[in-house]
């Protein structure tokens, strides 16, 4: 299989598995229950803050990448903060199926905008 095909397969598996697990967790504790669990102890709060920082970094990358592709990044950012990692996984899949993903991307504009 080509590299792009493997990448799509891995992204689909991550998205499906994580979405099913996230749905089950939401069914068990609800949206606010997830946040309450993240604030339940200093250890849980550290994990929550770590995920917020990682999500923020992912959102910064999405903004840069989407702008380079001529796409409005803000819906992706808002959904990321609402549902977490599922949105960036969908974004990565969208990139794989986008006609622009077949073109080589010049990393210089990304580096210069940081």
N, C-alpha and C positions, 0 to 999 in steps of 0.2 A: 504494500500500500504506500501511496505517496504520503509525505510528511503532513500535508494539509489535511488529508483524510484522517490520519491518526489524531491530529489536533482536534478536528471536529468531533470525532468519536469520543475522545476523552472529555471534551467540554460538554457534550450531550450527556454522558454518563454522570459527570459531576452535577450538572444541572438537575437531571431527573432524580438522582439519589438524594441530593441535598434538599430539593423541593419537597419530596415525599417526607423526608425526616422533619423538615421545618413545618410542614402541614400537620404532621402527627403531634409535634411539640405544641403548636398553636391549639390543637384540639384538646390537649391535656391541660395546659396552663393558661392559654389565652395570650394575646399580645402583651398586655401589661404584666402578666405573670413572668414573662421572659425578662422584662426590665426589673421587676422586683427581685428576681433571683440574682440579677447582676449587681444589685445593691445590698444583698443579704449579709455579706461579710467583706472584710478587707481583701481577701483573696479573690472573691468573685468580682469585686469592684475593680481590681487590678486587671483582670481578664476583660471586663467590659471596656475599661479605658483603653486597653491595648487594641481591642477591636475597633473602637471609635477612631483611634489614631490611624490604624491600618486602612479603615474605610475612607478616611479623609485623604490619605495619600492616594488611594485608588481613584477617588473622585478627581483629584488634581490631574492624574494621568488621563482620565476620561475626558476632562475639559480640554487638555492639550491635544489629545488624539482626535477628538471629535471636531475641534476647530480646524485642525489640519485637513480633515476630510470634508469640511464644509457642512457639518451637521450641528444642530443645536444640542449642546451637551447638557443643558439644565434639566430636561426631563429625566435623563439618566441619573444625574446627581440626586435629584429629589427622591426618585424611586429607591436609589441605593440607601439613603438615610431612612426611608420608610420600611424597606423589607430586607436590607442587608445585602449579603453576597450574591443573592439570586440575580439582582439587577446587573452587576458587572459580568456575571457569567453569561447572561443574555446578550449584553453588549459585545462580549468577545465572540459569541456565536454570530451575531449580526455582522461583525467585522469580517468573519470568515466567509460569509455568503454575499457580502457586498462586492460589487464589481471592482471597487477601488482596492480591495485586499489583494488583488492579483498584481497590482502595480507595486514596484519597489518604493518604499517610503524612505525619504531622505531624513535621517535623524537630526541633521543640523538645525532645522527650524525648531525642533523640540528642545534641544539643548540651549539654543540661544534665548528661548522664551522663559527659561527657568530663572 
